[in-house]
Structures are given as C-alpha cells and as structure tokens.
Amino acid sequence: MKAYWKRAFPIYFMILPGLLFFIIFKYIPMFGIFVAFLEYSPFKGIAGSEWVGLHYFRRLFAEGDFLLLLKNTLLLNLLDVLFFFPAPILVALLLNEVRAKRFKTAVQTILYAPNFISWVVIVGITIVLFATGSGGFNQLLENVGLDRIEWMTDPRYFRWVWLVQNIWQGAGWGAIIYLAALSGIDPTLYEAAMMDGANRWRQVWHITLPGLQSVIVIMFILRFGHMLDLGFEHIFLLQNPMNQDVSEVFETFIYKTGLVQGDYSYSTAVGLFKSAVGLVMVLLVNRLAKKTGQEGVF
C-alpha cells in the first residue's frame, strides 16, 4: 500500500486542482437549485424562504415567453449542429492533408488565434464593419451602387451573423481533438491503400473518417447535452431591441429575469429546466449510439 501511494501520489496531486475546481464551482453551487422550489428572498435565505414546490415550473410552461424561448434556442442549436459541428472536422481533415510542415504550423496558429479573442472584441469588430450607418462594408456597398444591409438590426440576419462568428472563433480550436485522433491512425494503412491504387479521396473516406468515427460520436453526444445552452455573452452582445424576437433565448431570459428583475426563484427554475433537458438528451443520444454499435460516453 505504501509503495502504491508513493507511485500514485504525483498523479493524484496533479488531478487535485481540477478536482477542487469542480467541487467548488460545480458541485457546491448545486445546492442552490432549491431556490427553484422556494419563494426565495435574499433577506430570509434558503432556510427561511417559503416552499412553493413546482409553482415556478408551472409558470414557465404557462407563460407565452416559453414557446418563443424554446423556438429561438432550438433553431440556433439546429444551425449550430448542422454547420458549426462539422466545421472542426473539416478543418482537421484539411490540415491533415497538408504536407508542408511550416505552412501547416502557420495555418494552425492562424486558425487557433480567434479562440483567444473575447466575444466583446469580436462583436465590436463586427459592429464596426457592418453597422448600418458607418460600417465599412455598407459603405462599400453604397460605393458600388447597392443598398445598405441591416446586418445588426434586421432579425433575418441575426442567426447567420451569430453562426458565422461561432465558426470563425471556434472551428480551428475545436479541430485540435480531431487532429489528435488523426495522429493515432496507423500510417501503414495509408501505405497499403496507396499500393492498392486508392487516391486521396478514397483514403479519407475509407481510413481517415472511420478513424475519427468514435471521437465524432462522443463529441456529438456531448453536444446534445448543451441543446438548450448556447452561451450567454455572445448572444447578449449581439442582441438589441430590433432583433429581440429572434435573439431572446433561455440564457438572456435568465439574466434579465434573475439579475435585472430580481426574480431569483423563477430564473433558477428556468435554468434547472434547461439543465434537465440537457441531461435527458445526453442519455437518449448515448443510448441511441450504443444501439447502433458505437461506444458512447458511458
């Protein structure tokens, strides 16, 4: 036993910071979900607030805002799954085909860089370039005799602006995990395929993609855990009174209801509902993956 701990202690010590992070910032705050079942008052605290059971959940489903929030959130998530989810895979496949090492390193650096730019900066740059009055892109359109486009205020463009920004910021960084999986594919498989006369497309289809299959399935399952979770900051920064009908999602609604209006119990109930849906989606998609012969997450 002493020999085991002597050997394992460095490993446990290395895990400790991450473990403490999850305990302090993930598990301990979970006791706050009781607020969703209380008529919570900051002055009375959780112990002194009145128990109201499922009152706020019934209120959520009864109010007209619920269908709007669900529609907007699901539509944005659908766009995310259809366009953003495959983007890192495509980037990884393209980078894997690059043979010039210096060029590959330079491209990877360029693609990773946007991940380190905050949404405040990204949205700010977008406003500067595409704002209705002084945006450089609209001025360019006017110079060639075309009409201005209300990129930031027209509800028709909100979802696509949001999606393009997501892809630009996250596709390169998200490709890292797929590049790591590609490095584990046996090079002799490609050599054997070349000897059999397979071109690059055939090699990608029959070797590269099957080698990524398990990772893609796991990432797809985990993605469904965030089916009602789009991230607050990005959408909130793009949101304005003109596009609110298509940009109001659960995260922005929780912020406005909980922090701005002080309705803590209702906002906690909305957040708990969102988390419960994510958990159910992970369980369902994981079970479906196992039925189709994949490993799944658990």
GULO-869696 format. One record per residue: residue number from 1; residue in one letter; x negated, y negated, z of N, C-alpha, C in turn. Coordinates in steps of 0.1 Angstrom, whole numbers, padded with zeros to 4 digits. Layout:
<pts>
(NUM, "a", (X, Y, Z), (X, Y, Z), (X, Y, Z));
...
</pts>
This chain:
<pts>
(1, "m", (-0008, 0012, 0000), (0000, 0000, 0000), (-0009, -0013, 0000));
(2, "k", (-0019, -0012, 0008), (-0028, -0024, 0009), (-0035, -0026, -0005));
(3, "a", (-0039, -0015, -0011), (-0045, -0016, -0024), (-0035, -0022, -0035));
(4, "y", (-0023, -0018, -0034), (-0012, -0023, -0043), (-0011, -0038, -0041));
(5, "w", (-0009, -0043, -0029), (-0007, -0057, -0027), (-0020, -0065, -0031));
(6, "k", (-0031, -0059, -0029), (-0044, -0066, -0033), (-0044, -0068, -0049));
(7, "r", (-0039, -0058, -0056), (-0038, -0058, -0070), (-0027, -0067, -0075));
(8, "a", (-0015, -0066, -0068), (-0003, -0073, -0073), (-0002, -0087, -0068));
(9, "f", (-0009, -0091, -0058), (-0007, -0105, -0052), (-0009, -0116, -0062));
(10, "p", (-0020, -0116, -0070), (-0021, -0126, -0080), (-0009, -0128, -0090));
(11, "i", (-0003, -0116, -0093), (0008, -0117, -0102), (0020, -0123, -0095));
(12, "y", (0023, -0119, -0083), (0034, -0124, -0076), (0032, -0139, -0073));
(13, "f", (0019, -0143, -0070), (0016, -0157, -0068), (0019, -0165, -0081));
(14, "m", (0016, -0160, -0092), (0018, -0166, -0105), (0033, -0168, -0107));
(15, "i", (0041, -0158, -0103), (0056, -0159, -0105), (0062, -0169, -0096));
(16, "l", (0056, -0171, -0084), (0062, -0179, -0073), (0068, -0193, -0078));
(17, "p", (0060, -0201, -0085), (0066, -0214, -0089), (0079, -0213, -0097));
(18, "g", (0079, -0204, -0107), (0091, -0202, -0114), (0103, -0197, -0106));
(19, "l", (0100, -0188, -0097), (0110, -0182, -0088), (0116, -0193, -0079));
(20, "l", (0107, -0202, -0073), (0111, -0213, -0065), (0120, -0222, -0073));
(21, "f", (0116, -0225, -0085), (0124, -0234, -0093), (0138, -0229, -0095));
(22, "f", (0140, -0216, -0098), (0153, -0211, -0100), (0161, -0210, -0087));
(23, "i", (0155, -0207, -0076), (0162, -0207, -0063), (0166, -0221, -0059));
(24, "i", (0158, -0231, -0060), (0161, -0245, -0056), (0171, -0251, -0065));
(25, "f", (0169, -0250, -0078), (0176, -0258, -0088), (0188, -0250, -0095));
(26, "k", (0188, -0237, -0093), (0198, -0229, -0100), (0207, -0222, -0090));
(27, "y", (0202, -0215, -0080), (0210, -0207, -0071), (0216, -0215, -0059));
(28, "i", (0208, -0223, -0053), (0213, -0231, -0041), (0224, -0240, -0046));
(29, "p", (0223, -0247, -0057), (0234, -0256, -0062), (0247, -0248, -0065));
(30, "m", (0246, -0235, -0067), (0258, -0227, -0070), (0269, -0228, -0058));
(31, "f", (0264, -0231, -0046), (0274, -0232, -0035), (0283, -0244, -0038));
(32, "g", (0279, -0253, -0046), (0288, -0265, -0049), (0300, -0261, -0058));
(33, "i", (0301, -0249, -0063), (0313, -0246, -0071), (0325, -0245, -0062));
(34, "f", (0324, -0245, -0049), (0335, -0245, -0040), (0343, -0258, -0042));
(35, "v", (0336, -0269, -0046), (0342, -0282, -0048), (0354, -0281, -0058));
(36, "a", (0353, -0271, -0068), (0364, -0270, -0078), (0377, -0265, -0072));
(37, "f", (0376, -0259, -0060), (0388, -0254, -0053), (0392, -0263, -0041));
(38, "l", (0386, -0274, -0040), (0389, -0283, -0029), (0394, -0297, -0034));
(39, "e", (0401, -0304, -0025), (0404, -0318, -0027), (0392, -0326, -0021));
(40, "y", (0381, -0325, -0029), (0368, -0329, -0023), (0367, -0344, -0021));
(41, "s", (0362, -0347, -0009), (0359, -0361, -0005), (0345, -0362, -0001));
(42, "p", (0336, -0371, -0006), (0322, -0372, -0001), (0321, -0375, 0013));
(43, "f", (0331, -0382, 0019), (0331, -0385, 0033), (0334, -0374, 0042));
(44, "k", (0342, -0364, 0037), (0346, -0353, 0045), (0337, -0341, 0043));
(45, "g", (0330, -0341, 0031), (0321, -0329, 0028), (0329, -0317, 0024));
(46, "i", (0322, -0306, 0020), (0329, -0294, 0016), (0336, -0288, 0027));
(47, "a", (0331, -0288, 0039), (0337, -0281, 0051), (0350, -0288, 0055));
(48, "g", (0351, -0302, 0053), (0362, -0309, 0058), (0373, -0312, 0048));
(49, "s", (0370, -0309, 0035), (0380, -0311, 0024), (0390, -0301, 0024));
(50, "e", (0402, -0305, 0019), (0414, -0296, 0018), (0413, -0286, 0007));
(51, "w", (0416, -0273, 0010), (0416, -0263, 0000), (0429, -0264, -0009));
(52, "v", (0427, -0265, -0022), (0438, -0266, -0032), (0438, -0255, -0042));
(53, "g", (0429, -0245, -0041), (0430, -0233, -0049), (0427, -0236, -0064));
(54, "l", (0436, -0232, -0073), (0434, -0233, -0087), (0441, -0246, -0093));
(55, "h", (0444, -0255, -0084), (0451, -0267, -0088), (0444, -0274, -0100));
(56, "y", (0431, -0276, -0099), (0424, -0284, -0109), (0422, -0276, -0122));
(57, "f", (0422, -0263, -0121), (0421, -0255, -0133), (0435, -0255, -0141));
(58, "r", (0446, -0255, -0134), (0459, -0257, -0140), (0460, -0271, -0146));
(59, "r", (0454, -0280, -0140), (0455, -0294, -0145), (0447, -0295, -0158));
(60, "l", (0435, -0288, -0158), (0427, -0288, -0170), (0434, -0282, -0182));
(61, "f", (0441, -0271, -0180), (0448, -0264, -0191), (0461, -0271, -0195));
(62, "a", (0466, -0279, -0186), (0479, -0286, -0189), (0477, -0299, -0196));
(63, "e", (0466, -0306, -0194), (0463, -0319, -0200), (0460, -0318, -0215));
(64, "g", (0464, -0328, -0222), (0462, -0328, -0236), (0447, -0329, -0240));
(65, "d", (0439, -0334, -0231), (0424, -0335, -0234), (0418, -0322, -0236));
(66, "f", (0423, -0311, -0230), (0417, -0298, -0231), (0415, -0293, -0245));
(67, "l", (0426, -0294, -0253), (0426, -0289, -0267), (0416, -0297, -0275));
(68, "l", (0415, -0310, -0273), (0406, -0319, -0280), (0392, -0315, -0277));
(69, "l", (0389, -0313, -0264), (0375, -0310, -0259), (0371, -0296, -0265));
(70, "l", (0381, -0286, -0264), (0378, -0273, -0269), (0375, -0273, -0284));
(71, "k", (0383, -0281, -0292), (0382, -0281, -0306), (0368, -0287, -0310));
(72, "n", (0365, -0299, -0304), (0352, -0306, -0307), (0340, -0297, -0303));
(73, "t", (0341, -0291, -0292), (0330, -0283, -0287), (0328, -0271, -0296));
(74, "l", (0338, -0264, -0299), (0337, -0252, -0308), (0333, -0255, -0322));
(75, "l", (0337, -0266, -0327), (0333, -0270, -0341), (0318, -0273, -0341));
(76, "l", (0313, -0281, -0332), (0299, -0284, -0331), (0291, -0271, -0329));
(77, "n", (0296, -0262, -0321), (0289, -0249, -0318), (0289, -0241, -0331));
(78, "l", (0300, -0241, -0338), (0300, -0233, -0351), (0290, -0238, -0361));
(79, "l", (0289, -0252, -0362), (0279, -0257, -0371), (0265, -0254, -0366));
(80, "d", (0263, -0254, -0353), (0250, -0250, -0347), (0246, -0236, -0350));
(81, "v", (0256, -0227, -0349), (0253, -0213, -0352), (0250, -0210, -0367));
(82, "l", (0258, -0217, -0375), (0257, -0215, -0390), (0244, -0221, -0396));
(83, "f", (0240, -0232, -0390), (0229, -0239, -0397), (0217, -0241, -0388));
(84, "f", (0218, -0244, -0375), (0207, -0245, -0367), (0200, -0232, -0363));
(85, "f", (0208, -0222, -0360), (0203, -0209, -0355), (0194, -0203, -0366));
(86, "p", (0198, -0203, -0378), (0189, -0197, -0388), (0176, -0205, -0392));
(87, "a", (0177, -0218, -0388), (0166, -0227, -0392), (0152, -0223, -0387));
(88, "p", (0151, -0219, -0374), (0138, -0215, -0369), (0133, -0202, -0375));
(89, "i", (0143, -0193, -0378), (0139, -0181, -0385), (0133, -0183, -0399));
(90, "l", (0140, -0192, -0406), (0135, -0196, -0420), (0121, -0203, -0419));
(91, "v", (0119, -0212, -0409), (0106, -0218, -0407), (0095, -0208, -0404));
(92, "a", (0098, -0198, -0395), (0089, -0188, -0392), (0085, -0179, -0404));
(93, "l", (0095, -0176, -0412), (0092, -0168, -0424), (0084, -0176, -0434));
(94, "l", (0086, -0188, -0436), (0078, -0196, -0445), (0064, -0198, -0440));
(95, "l", (0063, -0201, -0427), (0049, -0203, -0421), (0041, -0189, -0422));
(96, "n", (0048, -0178, -0421), (0042, -0165, -0421), (0036, -0162, -0435));
(97, "e", (0041, -0169, -0445), (0037, -0166, -0459), (0025, -0175, -0462));
(98, "v", (0022, -0185, -0454), (0011, -0194, -0457), (-0002, -0188, -0454));
(99, "r", (-0012, -0188, -0463), (-0024, -0181, -0461), (-0036, -0190, -0457));
(100, "a", (-0034, -0203, -0461), (-0045, -0213, -0458), (-0044, -0217, -0443));
(101, "k", (-0053, -0212, -0435), (-0052, -0214, -0421), (-0051, -0228, -0416));
(102, "r", (-0060, -0237, -0422), (-0059, -0251, -0418), (-0046, -0258, -0421));
(103, "f", (-0041, -0255, -0433), (-0029, -0261, -0438), (-0017, -0256, -0429));
(104, "k", (-0018, -0243, -0425), (-0007, -0237, -0417), (-0007, -0244, -0403));
(105, "t", (-0019, -0246, -0397), (-0020, -0252, -0384), (-0015, -0266, -0385));
(106, "a", (-0018, -0274, -0395), (-0014, -0287, -0397), (0002, -0288, -0398));
(107, "v", (0007, -0279, -0406), (0022, -0279, -0407), (0029, -0275, -0394));
(108, "q", (0023, -0265, -0387), (0029, -0261, -0374), (0029, -0273, -0364));
(109, "t", (0018, -0280, -0364), (0017, -0292, -0355), (0028, -0302, -0358));
(110, "i", (0029, -0305, -0371), (0039, -0315, -0376), (0053, -0310, -0372));
(111, "l", (0056, -0297, -0374), (0069, -0292, -0371), (0072, -0291, -0356));
(112, "y", (0062, -0289, -0348), (0064, -0288, -0333), (0065, -0302, -0327));
(113, "a", (0059, -0312, -0333), (0059, -0326, -0327), (0073, -0331, -0323));
(114, "p", (0083, -0330, -0332), (0096, -0336, -0328), (0102, -0331, -0315));
(115, "n", (0098, -0319, -0311), (0103, -0313, -0298), (0099, -0322, -0286));
(116, "f", (0088, -0329, -0287), (0083, -0337, -0276), (0088, -0351, -0277));
(117, "i", (0097, -0354, -0286), (0103, -0368, -0287), (0116, -0367, -0280));
(118, "s", (0119, -0376, -0271), (0132, -0376, -0264), (0143, -0380, -0273));
(119, "w", (0156, -0376, -0269), (0167, -0379, -0277), (0170, -0394, -0278));
(120, "v", (0166, -0402, -0267), (0167, -0416, -0267), (0159, -0422, -0279));
(121, "v", (0147, -0417, -0281), (0139, -0422, -0292), (0145, -0418, -0306));
(122, "i", (0149, -0405, -0307), (0154, -0400, -0319), (0167, -0408, -0323));
(123, "v", (0176, -0409, -0314), (0188, -0416, -0317), (0185, -0431, -0320));
(124, "g", (0176, -0437, -0313), (0172, -0451, -0316), (0167, -0453, -0330));
(125, "i", (0158, -0443, -0334), (0153, -0444, -0348), (0164, -0443, -0358));
(126, "t", (0173, -0434, -0355), (0185, -0431, -0364), (0193, -0444, -0365));
(127, "i", (0195, -0451, -0354), (0203, -0463, -0355), (0196, -0474, -0363));
(128, "v", (0183, -0475, -0361), (0175, -0485, -0368), (0176, -0482, -0383));
(129, "l", (0175, -0470, -0387), (0175, -0466, -0401), (0189, -0466, -0408));
(130, "f", (0199, -0462, -0400), (0212, -0460, -0406), (0223, -0469, -0400));
(131, "a", (0220, -0479, -0392), (0230, -0488, -0387), (0237, -0495, -0398));
(132, "t", (0250, -0499, -0396), (0258, -0504, -0407), (0253, -0518, -0411));
(133, "g", (0249, -0526, -0402), (0246, -0540, -0406), (0231, -0541, -0411));
(134, "s", (0222, -0537, -0403), (0208, -0539, -0406), (0200, -0527, -0409));
(135, "g", (0207, -0515, -0410), (0200, -0503, -0412), (0192, -0503, -0425));
(136, "g", (0180, -0498, -0425), (0172, -0498, -0437), (0178, -0490, -0449));
(137, "f", (0184, -0479, -0445), (0190, -0470, -0456), (0202, -0477, -0463));
(138, "n", (0210, -0484, -0455), (0222, -0491, -0461), (0217, -0503, -0469));
(139, "q", (0207, -0509, -0465), (0201, -0520, -0473), (0196, -0515, -0487));
(140, "l", (0190, -0503, -0486), (0185, -0496, -0498), (0197, -0493, -0508));
(141, "l", (0208, -0488, -0502), (0220, -0485, -0510), (0225, -0498, -0516));
(142, "e", (0225, -0509, -0509), (0230, -0522, -0515), (0221, -0526, -0526));
(143, "n", (0208, -0524, -0524), (0199, -0529, -0535), (0201, -0522, -0548));
(144, "v", (0206, -0509, -0547), (0208, -0502, -0560), (0223, -0503, -0564));
(145, "g", (0230, -0511, -0557), (0244, -0514, -0562), (0254, -0504, -0556));
(146, "l", (0251, -0497, -0545), (0260, -0488, -0539), (0266, -0494, -0526));
(147, "d", (0277, -0488, -0521), (0284, -0493, -0509), (0277, -0488, -0497));
(148, "r", (0278, -0495, -0486), (0272, -0491, -0473), (0280, -0479, -0468));
(149, "i", (0273, -0470, -0460), (0279, -0459, -0454), (0279, -0460, -0439));
(150, "e", (0290, -0458, -0433), (0292, -0460, -0418), (0287, -0447, -0411));
(151, "w", (0274, -0445, -0412), (0268, -0433, -0406), (0271, -0431, -0391));
(152, "m", (0270, -0442, -0384), (0270, -0441, -0369), (0284, -0443, -0364));
(153, "t", (0293, -0448, -0371), (0307, -0451, -0366), (0318, -0443, -0373));
(154, "d", (0316, -0439, -0385), (0326, -0431, -0392), (0327, -0417, -0386));
(155, "p", (0338, -0412, -0381), (0339, -0399, -0375), (0335, -0388, -0384));
(156, "r", (0337, -0390, -0397), (0334, -0379, -0407), (0319, -0376, -0407));
(157, "y", (0310, -0385, -0403), (0296, -0382, -0404), (0290, -0378, -0391));
(158, "f", (0297, -0379, -0380), (0291, -0377, -0367), (0285, -0363, -0365));
(159, "r", (0293, -0353, -0369), (0289, -0339, -0367), (0276, -0336, -0375));
(160, "w", (0275, -0342, -0387), (0264, -0339, -0396), (0251, -0346, -0392));
(161, "v", (0253, -0358, -0387), (0242, -0366, -0381), (0236, -0358, -0369));
(162, "w", (0245, -0354, -0360), (0242, -0346, -0348), (0234, -0333, -0352));
(163, "l", (0239, -0326, -0363), (0233, -0313, -0367), (0219, -0316, -0373));
(164, "v", (0218, -0325, -0382), (0205, -0328, -0388), (0195, -0332, -0378));
(165, "q", (0198, -0340, -0368), (0189, -0343, -0357), (0185, -0331, -0349));
(166, "n", (0194, -0322, -0346), (0191, -0310, -0339), (0181, -0301, -0347));
(167, "i", (0184, -0300, -0360), (0175, -0291, -0368), (0161, -0298, -0368));
(168, "w", (0160, -0311, -0370), (0147, -0318, -0372), (0139, -0317, -0359));
(169, "q", (0146, -0318, -0347), (0139, -0317, -0335), (0135, -0303, -0330));
(170, "g", (0144, -0293, -0333), (0142, -0280, -0326), (0138, -0269, -0335));
(171, "a", (0139, -0270, -0348), (0136, -0259, -0357), (0122, -0254, -0356));
(172, "g", (0112, -0263, -0356), (0098, -0260, -0355), (0095, -0253, -0342));
(173, "w", (0100, -0259, -0331), (0097, -0253, -0318), (0103, -0240, -0316));
(174, "g", (0116, -0239, -0321), (0123, -0226, -0320), (0116, -0215, -0328));
(175, "a", (0108, -0218, -0338), (0102, -0208, -0346), (0090, -0201, -0339));
(176, "i", (0086, -0206, -0328), (0074, -0201, -0321), (0077, -0186, -0317));
(177, "i", (0089, -0184, -0311), (0092, -0170, -0306), (0092, -0160, -0318));
(178, "y", (0097, -0165, -0330), (0098, -0156, -0342), (0084, -0154, -0347));
(179, "l", (0075, -0164, -0347), (0061, -0162, -0351), (0054, -0152, -0342));
(180, "a", (0057, -0153, -0329), (0051, -0143, -0320), (0056, -0129, -0324));
(181, "a", (0068, -0127, -0327), (0073, -0114, -0331), (0067, -0109, -0344));
(182, "l", (0065, -0119, -0353), (0059, -0115, -0366), (0045, -0110, -0364));
(183, "s", (0038, -0116, -0355), (0024, -0112, -0352), (0023, -0097, -0347));
(184, "g", (0034, -0092, -0343), (0034, -0078, -0338), (0037, -0068, -0348));
(185, "i", (0040, -0072, -0361), (0043, -0063, -0371), (0029, -0057, -0377));
(186, "d", (0029, -0044, -0379), (0017, -0037, -0383), (0013, -0042, -0397));
(187, "p", (0001, -0048, -0399), (-0003, -0052, -0413), (-0004, -0041, -0423));
(188, "t", (-0006, -0029, -0418), (-0007, -0018, -0428), (0006, -0015, -0435));
(189, "l", (0017, -0019, -0429), (0030, -0018, -0436), (0030, -0026, -0449));
(190, "y", (0025, -0039, -0448), (0024, -0047, -0460), (0015, -0041, -0470));
(191, "e", (0003, -0036, -0465), (-0006, -0030, -0475), (0000, -0018, -0482));
(192, "a", (0007, -0010, -0475), (0014, 0002, -0481), (0025, -0003, -0491));
(193, "a", (0032, -0013, -0487), (0042, -0019, -0496), (0036, -0024, -0509));
(194, "m", (0024, -0031, -0508), (0018, -0036, -0520), (0013, -0025, -0529));
(195, "m", (0008, -0014, -0523), (0004, -0003, -0531), (0015, 0003, -0538));
(196, "d", (0027, 0003, -0532), (0039, 0008, -0539), (0045, -0002, -0549));
(197, "g", (0039, -0013, -0550), (0044, -0023, -0560), (0054, -0033, -0555));
(198, "a", (0056, -0034, -0542), (0066, -0043, -0537), (0060, -0058, -0538));
(199, "n", (0069, -0067, -0543), (0065, -0081, -0543), (0067, -0087, -0529));
(200, "r", (0064, -0101, -0528), (0066, -0107, -0515), (0080, -0107, -0510));
(201, "w", (0090, -0109, -0519), (0104, -0109, -0515), (0108, -0095, -0509));
(202, "r", (0103, -0085, -0516), (0106, -0071, -0511), (0100, -0069, -0498));
(203, "q", (0088, -0073, -0496), (0081, -0072, -0483), (0088, -0079, -0472));
(204, "v", (0093, -0091, -0475), (0100, -0099, -0465), (0113, -0091, -0461));
(205, "w", (0120, -0086, -0471), (0133, -0080, -0469), (0132, -0067, -0462));
(206, "h", (0122, -0059, -0465), (0121, -0045, -0460), (0112, -0044, -0448));
(207, "i", (0103, -0054, -0446), (0093, -0052, -0435), (0095, -0064, -0425));
(208, "t", (0094, -0076, -0430), (0095, -0088, -0421), (0108, -0089, -0413));
(209, "l", (0119, -0089, -0421), (0132, -0091, -0414), (0135, -0080, -0405));
(210, "p", (0133, -0067, -0409), (0135, -0056, -0399), (0127, -0058, -0386));
(211, "g", (0114, -0063, -0388), (0106, -0065, -0376), (0111, -0076, -0367));
(212, "l", (0119, -0085, -0373), (0124, -0096, -0364), (0138, -0093, -0359));
(213, "q", (0144, -0082, -0364), (0158, -0079, -0361), (0161, -0079, -0346));
(214, "s", (0154, -0072, -0338), (0157, -0071, -0324), (0156, -0085, -0317));
(215, "v", (0146, -0093, -0321), (0145, -0107, -0315), (0156, -0115, -0319));
(216, "i", (0160, -0114, -0332), (0172, -0122, -0337), (0184, -0119, -0329));
(217, "v", (0187, -0106, -0327), (0199, -0102, -0320), (0199, -0107, -0305));
(218, "i", (0187, -0106, -0298), (0186, -0111, -0285), (0189, -0126, -0284));
(219, "m", (0183, -0134, -0293), (0184, -0148, -0293), (0199, -0152, -0297));
(220, "f", (0205, -0144, -0305), (0219, -0146, -0309), (0228, -0144, -0297));
(221, "i", (0226, -0133, -0290), (0234, -0131, -0278), (0232, -0142, -0268));
(222, "l", (0220, -0146, -0265), (0217, -0157, -0256), (0224, -0170, -0261));
(223, "r", (0224, -0172, -0274), (0230, -0184, -0279), (0245, -0185, -0276));
(224, "f", (0252, -0174, -0276), (0266, -0174, -0273), (0269, -0177, -0258));
(225, "g", (0258, -0175, -0250), (0260, -0179, -0236), (0262, -0194, -0234));
(226, "h", (0258, -0202, -0245), (0259, -0216, -0245), (0270, -0221, -0254));
(227, "m", (0280, -0213, -0256), (0290, -0215, -0266), (0298, -0228, -0263));
(228, "l", (0299, -0232, -0250), (0306, -0244, -0247), (0296, -0254, -0241));
(229, "d", (0283, -0252, -0243), (0273, -0260, -0238), (0264, -0266, -0249));
(230, "l", (0266, -0279, -0252), (0259, -0285, -0263), (0248, -0294, -0259));
(231, "g", (0247, -0297, -0246), (0238, -0307, -0241), (0244, -0321, -0240));
(232, "f", (0242, -0327, -0229), (0249, -0340, -0227), (0242, -0352, -0234));
(233, "e", (0229, -0353, -0232), (0222, -0365, -0236), (0224, -0369, -0251));
(234, "h", (0222, -0359, -0259), (0222, -0361, -0274), (0235, -0367, -0278));
(235, "i", (0246, -0360, -0275), (0259, -0364, -0279), (0263, -0377, -0273));
(236, "f", (0260, -0379, -0260), (0264, -0391, -0253), (0257, -0403, -0260));
(237, "l", (0245, -0402, -0264), (0238, -0413, -0271), (0244, -0416, -0284));
(238, "l", (0249, -0406, -0291), (0255, -0408, -0304), (0269, -0413, -0303));
(239, "q", (0275, -0411, -0292), (0290, -0414, -0290), (0292, -0429, -0289));
(240, "n", (0303, -0433, -0296), (0308, -0447, -0295), (0323, -0447, -0296));
(241, "p", (0330, -0458, -0293), (0345, -0458, -0294), (0350, -0454, -0308));
(242, "m", (0343, -0456, -0318), (0347, -0453, -0332), (0348, -0438, -0335));
(243, "n", (0338, -0431, -0329), (0338, -0416, -0332), (0341, -0407, -0320));
(244, "q", (0347, -0413, -0310), (0350, -0406, -0298), (0360, -0394, -0300));
(245, "d", (0369, -0395, -0310), (0378, -0384, -0312), (0371, -0371, -0317));
(246, "v", (0359, -0372, -0322), (0352, -0360, -0327), (0340, -0357, -0319));
(247, "s", (0336, -0367, -0310), (0324, -0365, -0302), (0326, -0362, -0287));
(248, "e", (0339, -0363, -0283), (0341, -0360, -0269), (0341, -0345, -0267));
(249, "v", (0332, -0340, -0259), (0330, -0326, -0256), (0330, -0324, -0241));
(250, "f", (0329, -0312, -0236), (0330, -0309, -0222), (0319, -0317, -0214));
(251, "e", (0307, -0317, -0219), (0296, -0324, -0211), (0299, -0339, -0209));
(252, "t", (0303, -0346, -0220), (0306, -0360, -0218), (0318, -0362, -0210));
(253, "f", (0328, -0353, -0211), (0340, -0354, -0203), (0337, -0352, -0188));
(254, "i", (0329, -0343, -0185), (0325, -0340, -0171), (0318, -0353, -0165));
(255, "y", (0309, -0359, -0173), (0302, -0371, -0168), (0311, -0382, -0165));
(256, "k", (0320, -0385, -0175), (0330, -0396, -0173), (0339, -0393, -0162));
(257, "t", (0344, -0381, -0160), (0354, -0378, -0150), (0347, -0377, -0136));
(258, "g", (0336, -0371, -0136), (0329, -0368, -0123), (0321, -0380, -0118));
(259, "l", (0312, -0385, -0125), (0303, -0396, -0121), (0309, -0410, -0122));
(260, "v", (0316, -0412, -0133), (0321, -0425, -0136), (0334, -0427, -0128));
(261, "q", (0343, -0418, -0129), (0356, -0420, -0122), (0356, -0414, -0108));
(262, "g", (0346, -0406, -0104), (0346, -0401, -0091), (0355, -0389, -0088));
(263, "d", (0360, -0383, -0098), (0369, -0371, -0096), (0361, -0359, -0096));
(264, "y", (0354, -0356, -0085), (0344, -0346, -0084), (0350, -0332, -0085));
(265, "s", (0361, -0330, -0079), (0367, -0316, -0080), (0371, -0312, -0094));
(266, "y", (0377, -0322, -0101), (0382, -0319, -0114), (0370, -0316, -0124));
(267, "s", (0360, -0325, -0123), (0348, -0323, -0132), (0341, -0310, -0128));
(268, "t", (0341, -0306, -0116), (0334, -0293, -0112), (0342, -0281, -0117));
(269, "a", (0356, -0283, -0117), (0364, -0272, -0123), (0362, -0271, -0138));
(270, "v", (0360, -0282, -0145), (0357, -0281, -0159), (0344, -0275, -0162));
(271, "g", (0334, -0278, -0154), (0321, -0272, -0155), (0321, -0257, -0152));
(272, "l", (0328, -0253, -0142), (0329, -0239, -0139), (0336, -0231, -0150));
(273, "f", (0347, -0237, -0155), (0353, -0230, -0167), (0344, -0228, -0178));
(274, "k", (0336, -0239, -0181), (0326, -0238, -0192), (0316, -0227, -0190));
(275, "s", (0311, -0226, -0178), (0301, -0216, -0174), (0307, -0202, -0175));
(276, "a", (0320, -0200, -0170), (0326, -0187, -0171), (0328, -0182, -0185));
(277, "v", (0332, -0192, -0194), (0333, -0188, -0208), (0320, -0183, -0214));
(278, "g", (0309, -0190, -0210), (0296, -0186, -0215), (0292, -0172, -0210));
(279, "l", (0295, -0169, -0198), (0292, -0156, -0192), (0300, -0145, -0199));
(280, "v", (0313, -0148, -0202), (0321, -0138, -0208), (0316, -0135, -0223));
(281, "m", (0312, -0146, -0230), (0307, -0145, -0243), (0294, -0137, -0244));
(282, "v", (0285, -0139, -0234), (0273, -0131, -0234), (0276, -0116, -0232));
(283, "l", (0285, -0113, -0223), (0289, -0099, -0220), (0295, -0093, -0233));
(284, "l", (0304, -0100, -0239), (0311, -0094, -0251), (0301, -0092, -0263));
(285, "v", (0293, -0102, -0266), (0284, -0101, -0277), (0273, -0091, -0274));
(286, "n", (0269, -0090, -0262), (0259, -0080, -0258), (0264, -0066, -0260));
(287, "r", (0277, -0064, -0256), (0283, -0051, -0257), (0285, -0047, -0272));
(288, "l", (0289, -0057, -0280), (0291, -0055, -0294), (0277, -0051, -0301));
(289, "a", (0267, -0058, -0297), (0253, -0055, -0302), (0249, -0041, -0299));
(290, "k", (0252, -0036, -0287), (0249, -0022, -0283), (0257, -0012, -0291));
(291, "k", (0270, -0016, -0294), (0278, -0007, -0302), (0273, -0005, -0316));
(292, "t", (0266, -0015, -0321), (0261, -0015, -0335), (0247, -0009, -0335));
(293, "g", (0242, -0004, -0324), (0229, 0002, -0324), (0217, -0006, -0319));
(294, "q", (0220, -0019, -0315), (0209, -0028, -0311), (0207, -0026, -0296));
(295, "e", (0195, -0032, -0292), (0192, -0030, -0277), (0200, -0039, -0268));
(296, "g", (0202, -0051, -0273), (0209, -0061, -0264), (0200, -0067, -0254));
(297, "v", (0206, -0075, -0245), (0198, -0082, -0235), (0197, -0073, -0222));
(298, "f", (0207, -0066, -0219), (0207, -0057, -0207), (0215, -0045, -0210));
</pts>
